[in-house]
Amino acid sequence: MTAIATYDQISRTFLSPLLCRVHLQLETLFSDDKLLCQKDHRHFAHLRLLLRLEGNCSLLSMASILKALDYHLHAVGALSQCFHSAGQALPSTLLMPAQTGVFSLSDEIFARPAPLVVTLAASSTAILNIELASERAAATWRAHCEALAAHHGCSLGMASDRGLGLVAGYRAACDMAWWVAEYFPACRDRCEVLHHMERTA
């Protein structure tokens, strides 16, 4: 694949899905039992998702497993493209159809020198918002929290560390909502209250 990409001066990312389709079409055209081939393709799609989501396999580990099982479509680039397409088909957690109360968990993750600011739903751990930021000041966190409100996310409260920018930004955006430090007793007590509110709403 590298040789083809170099010769034709195209990227491997562009070439990987094309090779996947070629392999699939060749198997379909030259298979003695086309229905069996189609069944195997569906099985292969399920196997990829199981390895990734349930097995927590890296793409490199998945490629090795699929190669050992004699699947032709085992290149890392092809697997990456497959999961990218699957991810694009999922609905965005930021686009909530109606006003939704959310108790969230927020923190920073560092990618090289820049921080990623992340907010998860505490009940499901779904990523509600994740973005690359230039810094971790209150203004960054305020804009991050306001983006959730703009997409029908009503903050019931947030648990986080005691980062000055994070706490100040959250309180500026959601001044009437709870904020608790990220230790278990506080989260447990607040979650019990929130569950009671949800049941009686």
DAZI-V502168 format. One record per residue. RES is the residue in one letter. PHI is phi as a letter, one per 30 degrees, with the letter a starting at -180 (* if undefined). NEAR is the number of other C-alpha atoms within 8 Angstrom. Layout:
# DAZI-V502168
res:RES phi:PHI near:NEAR
res:RES phi:PHI near:NEAR
This chain:
# DAZI-V502168
res:M phi:* near:6
res:T phi:d near:6
res:A phi:d near:6
res:I phi:d near:7
res:A phi:d near:12
res:T phi:d near:9
res:Y phi:d near:6
res:D phi:c near:6
res:Q phi:h near:6
res:I phi:b near:8
res:S phi:d near:8
res:R phi:d near:10
res:T phi:d near:8
res:F phi:d near:8
res:L phi:d near:11
res:S phi:e near:12
res:P phi:d near:12
res:L phi:d near:8
res:L phi:d near:8
res:C phi:e near:10
res:R phi:d near:8
res:V phi:d near:8
res:H phi:e near:10
res:L phi:d near:8
res:Q phi:d near:8
res:L phi:d near:8
res:E phi:d near:9
res:T phi:d near:10
res:L phi:d near:7
res:F phi:c near:6
res:S phi:d near:8
res:D phi:d near:4
res:D phi:b near:6
res:K phi:d near:9
res:L phi:d near:6
res:L phi:d near:7
res:C phi:d near:11
res:Q phi:d near:9
res:K phi:d near:8
res:D phi:d near:8
res:H phi:d near:8
res:R phi:d near:8
res:H phi:d near:8
res:F phi:d near:8
res:A phi:d near:8
res:H phi:d near:8
res:L phi:d near:8
res:R phi:e near:9
res:L phi:d near:9
res:L phi:d near:9
res:L phi:d near:11
res:R phi:d near:12
res:L phi:d near:8
res:E phi:c near:7
res:G phi:d near:7
res:N phi:h near:7
res:C phi:d near:10
res:S phi:d near:7
res:L phi:d near:10
res:L phi:d near:8
res:S phi:d near:8
res:M phi:d near:13
res:A phi:e near:12
res:S phi:d near:9
res:I phi:d near:8
res:L phi:d near:12
res:K phi:d near:10
res:A phi:d near:7
res:L phi:d near:6
res:D phi:i near:6
res:Y phi:d near:8
res:H phi:d near:7
res:L phi:c near:9
res:H phi:c near:12
res:A phi:d near:8
res:V phi:e near:9
res:G phi:d near:10
res:A phi:d near:12
res:L phi:d near:12
res:S phi:d near:9
res:Q phi:d near:11
res:C phi:d near:9
res:F phi:d near:8
res:H phi:d near:8
res:S phi:d near:8
res:A phi:d near:8
res:G phi:d near:7
res:Q phi:d near:7
res:A phi:d near:6
res:L phi:d near:6
res:P phi:d near:6
res:S phi:d near:6
res:T phi:d near:9
res:L phi:d near:9
res:L phi:c near:8
res:M phi:d near:11
res:P phi:d near:5
res:A phi:b near:5
res:Q phi:e near:8
res:T phi:b near:8
res:G phi:d near:8
res:V phi:b near:11
res:F phi:c near:11
res:S phi:c near:13
res:L phi:c near:11
res:S phi:b near:11
res:D phi:a near:10
res:E phi:c near:9
res:I phi:b near:8
res:F phi:c near:8
res:A phi:c near:7
res:R phi:h near:5
res:P phi:d near:5
res:A phi:c near:10
res:P phi:d near:14
res:L phi:c near:12
res:V phi:c near:15
res:V phi:b near:13
res:T phi:b near:12
res:L phi:c near:12
res:A phi:d near:13
res:A phi:d near:10
res:S phi:d near:5
res:S phi:c near:5
res:T phi:i near:7
res:A phi:d near:8
res:I phi:d near:10
res:L phi:d near:11
res:N phi:a near:11
res:I phi:b near:9
res:E phi:a near:7
res:L phi:d near:8
res:A phi:b near:10
res:S phi:d near:6
res:E phi:a near:7
res:R phi:c near:12
res:A phi:d near:10
res:A phi:e near:13
res:A phi:d near:8
res:T phi:d near:12
res:W phi:d near:14
res:R phi:d near:14
res:A phi:d near:10
res:H phi:d near:10
res:C phi:d near:12
res:E phi:d near:9
res:A phi:d near:8
res:L phi:d near:13
res:A phi:d near:10
res:A phi:d near:7
res:H phi:c near:9
res:H phi:i near:12
res:G phi:c near:13
res:C phi:c near:10
res:S phi:d near:12
res:L phi:d near:11
res:G phi:l near:11
res:M phi:b near:13
res:A phi:c near:12
res:S phi:a near:14
res:D phi:d near:7
res:R phi:c near:7
res:G phi:e near:7
res:L phi:d near:8
res:G phi:d near:12
res:L phi:d near:14
res:V phi:d near:12
res:A phi:d near:10
res:G phi:d near:16
res:Y phi:d near:13
res:R phi:d near:12
res:A phi:d near:8
res:A phi:d near:10
res:C phi:b near:9
res:D phi:d near:7
res:M phi:c near:5
res:A phi:c near:10
res:W phi:d near:7
res:W phi:b near:10
res:V phi:b near:10
res:A phi:d near:10
res:E phi:d near:9
res:Y phi:b near:6
res:F phi:e near:6
res:P phi:e near:6
res:A phi:d near:10
res:C phi:d near:12
res:R phi:d near:8
res:D phi:d near:8
res:R phi:d near:8
res:C phi:d near:8
res:E phi:d near:8
res:V phi:d near:8
res:L phi:d near:9
res:H phi:d near:8
res:H phi:d near:8
res:M phi:d near:8
res:E phi:d near:7
res:R phi:d near:6
res:T phi:c near:5
res:A phi:d near:4
